[in-house]
Amino acid sequence: MNFQERLADIYQRMRDEQLDILIGLHDGAHFIETPNPVMVMSGFKSLGAAAVLLRAEGSSEMVVTPAWDAERAAECCPETHIFGGVDVVETLLKLIDGRSLVSIGLAGLRFLPSEIAYRITAAFPQARPADAIVFDAARIKTGVEIANAREATRIAERGYQHLLHIARPGISEDELAVTLKWHMKTLGAEDNFLMLCAGSHNRAVQPSTGRRLQAGDIILAEITPSYGGQLAQICRTVVIGPASDELARKYALVVHAMNQGIAAAVPGVAMAEVCRAINSVLEAEGYGEFCHPPHIRRRGHGLGFGSVRPGDVALDNATVLEPDMVFMVHPNQYLPQTGYLLCGEPVVMTAQEAEPLTEQKAALASVPS
Amino acid sequence: MHPTLLIGPSDWQPERMPKAEFLRRIEALWQSCPDASRALVYGSPRHHAELAYLTNFVPKLEPAVALLSRSDEPRLFVGGGANMLGAARPLTWMENLAPLKELESARTSACILIGGGYMSTMLRRSVGDAPDVTSQLWTQMRCKSSCELGAIRESCAILGAAMEAVAQAKQSGASVTAAILAGERAANDRGAQDVRTLFSANGGRTLQPFGMLIERTVDPLQLYIAVRQLNYWAEGFALRSERPCPAAKKADALLHAVLPLIKAGSSTSAAAKLLTSERAPYQCHPVTTGALANSFGLALEETRCTDIGTTFEAGEVYSLKIGVTDGAYQHAITSAMIALREDGSDILWKSESPIIRAK
C-alpha cells in the first residue's frame, strides 16, 4: 500500500459514513502511545498543534502552527492547501462555512488537551467520532513506512552496539541515554523513545535518572529511534560484569517466550494469540502470576508515530493480523529471581509469518565491570 | 520539535534549588489565593512549567499532578503506575509520591487548579469546577529569584558553547546537520538537560527541525538553539555566513539599537516602534512576527503566559528576537537573552557577528 491508496481508502470510508468533512487533530506532542491522525492523513509531522481537513469531494486542507511552518508543510504535502495560523482552532473554524449544515467527523479529539478539545467540541457540537475511519485505514503500513521501520531498526541496532561500547560503571543513566540518543541522531533518527535504566534488581524499565551505573547492574534499554516519522524498537538487557548462570537461564527463557510469540503471529490469527503463546511459555515454568498486571501490562505494541495499529500484544486484543502490519513483540518480563528483563523485536507481517526487522535478535550481553 | 520522551538530567539538585526556594514559591501562591486550602498542579511532558516551578518535577514520560495543601504534606501523583515511582523520586524535593490513579481517592474540595488546560478532557472533567489560576501563578513566575537567575545563566553559558560549536563545525566544512549535531553534542557534553534546534537550509527563509541527515553545506546558516539546565531554558537565534550578509548586518544593528530601550519600566511599544521604523527596507521575518520579546524561564512555548505586557519589568528575563527579510533572498534572525534589574540590565547571551571565515 502507498500513501495515496491509504488516503483513497479514508475518502471511501468517509463516503460510506456519509461524512462531508473529516477533521484530524493533533496537538504536536508526538508520543509513542498516541496515534496521530494528522500524520496518517497528510504524512506531515507538525511542530505545533495541527489539523487536516478532508472534504468528501476529494480536496484536502491543513492548518499548521506556528504559522511560519506552513512552507515546510506545503513541501511535504503539495496536493494540500496549507494554512498557517497562531491558533489551530481559530484558523480551522475559518475554513468551514455553515458548520451546522455539514456532516463532520473528528479524529484525535480524545487525545487533545482539554483547552483545545473543549473549543473543538463547542465549535462542532454535531460532529461524530471518526477515529475508526482514519486508523482502520492505517492498520497496515505503507511501503515507505515499512522501509522507514527497517532503517529505524538498523539505527537501533547500531545504537545498541554503541551502548555496549560505552556502558561502564560510573556513567550515569542520563549521560548514557543522552549520548546514545545523540549517536542515533547522527545516524538519522529524528526522535527516540529511549527508556534506559539500571539496577541490581529492576522492577520495570523506567526513564533515566542521575543514578550512576555500578558493577553487577542489569541495564534495561528500550531503544526506539524514529526514522522519517516511523518508530522501531529493540528491547535489550545488558549486565555489567559476568552474568550469573541463573540470569542467563532466565533470560533464555524469556527469549524463548518471545520466539514463540513471533512464531504464533501469522496472518489471520488474533493478536491475543501472540500474547497467549508468550504467556504459555512462562506459565509452564511457574510464572503465571507474573504474566498479568501489575507485573506486565502487555507483550508488545504497535509502532507510530502515525498509526499505532494493530495495538497492544494483549489477551484482550482481537485484532486479526494481516500482511504489512508492523508491531513489537516484547515479553519484557519481571521474574522474582532476576528482576525485570527486556527482550523484544520489531516485526513486519508477511503473507506467511512475522518477520523480525532486526539482523541480530536479543541475547543477554555483558560489558566489563 | 517536542521529543517523544524527555531524555536528560533532571534530578533535583538541592544545592542549586533548595527546598526553601520551592516552599517560598508555594507560600507566595497561598498569599495570592487566600481562599484556597489546596491546589492541584498538573503537568505533562509537553507542558509542565508550573509543576516544575513548584515541585522541580519534570514529567519525562507520563503526566503528573501535585496536590499542595496549607496544612498537609504535599503529595505528587505520577503517571505510569507504581513501578515508575523509583525514577520519579530523584526529580523532586517532595517525598510523598504515589501513582496517578490514586489521585481520585485523594482529592478534596476547595482546590484551585493550575495547568488545567493541559489536562486530558477526562481528567479535567473529573476535577470539576475548581477555579483555574494558572495565569495568576505565571504573574508570580515571571519575577526570577537569584536561584532562577543562576540556572538561566548556566543555560546561557551552555547555549554559547553550543553556538560556538556549530560555528566551528560550519567553518570546518561540515554539512548543515553535522554542524547542528556538533552544537547539540557541545550542549550535551556540558550536561544540558535538554537541547532543541531548528535550522534553515534555504538561506534563512524558513526554519525546520531535524528530520533526516542533510549532507550538503549551506551558507548562510540560520540556526536556533534552545538549551535547558536545572529546568530553565535559554534560547538563541544566530546566523553564520562566510559572505557578507546585509540582512544579518541589519538585524544585528537593530538588536544593538533596541537593547538600550530594554530596561525596567520602559515601554515595550517604544521598542517595537523603533524596530518598525528602523527596519526598512526589510520587513519582519515570519518567525519573529508579533514576537519582539517574551518572558523566559521554565517554558519554551507558553506564549500566552509569557507575552510581554506594556512595560518591561525588573526581575524578569526576556528573550529578545529580531528578524528581517527582504521577501526574496536576504533573511536573518538574531537574538539576545537579557535580565532586568531595578538599576540596569544584564545581557546573559547575545548573538555574535555572523561572519565566519572558512578554514
Interface residues (C-beta under 8 A of the other chain):
Chain A: D27 G28 A29 H30 F31 I32 K45 L47 G48 P66 A67 W68 D69 E71 R72 V86 R110 F111 L112 P113 S114 E115 A117 Y118 S172 D174 E175 A177 V178 T179 K181 W182 K185 T186 G188 E190 D191 N192 F193 L194 M195 C197 R203 A204 Q206 P207 S208 T209 G210 R211 T224 S226 Y227 G228 L231 P294 F305
Chain B: M1 H2 P3 T4 L5 L6 I7 G8 P9 S10 D11 S44 P45 R46 H47 K60 L61 G81 A82 N83 M84 G86 A87 P90 L91 G116 G117 Y118 M119 S120 T121 M122 L123 R124 A178 L181 E184 R185 N188 R205 T206 L207 Q208 P209 F210 G211 M212 L213 P286 V287 T289 G290 E301
